[in-house]
Structures are given as structure tokens and as C-alpha cells.
């Protein structure tokens, strides 16, 4: 029973945390556009996305290289 109460408590806290910025931001919805900072926000989001894509591609190349090395080492042991 205590687990259920704790779970409900954390669920309510989660929903409040998620909805609070939405409630506070309703005052002036075009603030970022009016001040010209929306371009900065979009630029940062694009940079983060490109960084993640670069990281995943680099990781894929390293894994492919390791797979080939493993395959070659396995072939050496069987011969």
C-alpha cells in the first residue's frame, strides 16, 4: 500500500513539473520572436542535433571497424 501511495505522489509531482512551464509561459507567447532570440534557440537546437548525429555516425564507424577486426581474428584462429 505504501508503494502505491509513493507512486501516486511521484506521478503528481511529475505532472506538475511538466505542466508548470506551460502555465507560466502563457503570459507572452511571442516573447522569443519579439526579442529576436528565437533564432538563437533554433541555432542551439540544430547544433545539438548535428552533434548527436556526428557522434552516432562516428560510433557506427568504430563499431564496424571492431566487428571487422573480430571477424579477422576469428578467421585467424580457425585457420
C-alpha positions, 0 to 999 in steps of 0.5 A: 500500500505504501508503494502505491501511495509513493507512486501516486505522489511521484506521478503528481509531482511529475505532472506538475513539473511538466505542466508548470512551464506551460502555465507560466509561459502563457503570459507572452507567447511571442516573447522569443520572436519579439526579442529576436532570440528565437533564432538563437534557440533554433541555432542551439537546437540544430547544433545539438542535433548535428552533434548527436548525429556526428557522434552516432555516425562516428560510433557506427564507424568504430563499431564496424571497424571492431566487428571487422577486426573480430571477424579477422581474428576469428578467421585467424584462429580457425585457420 
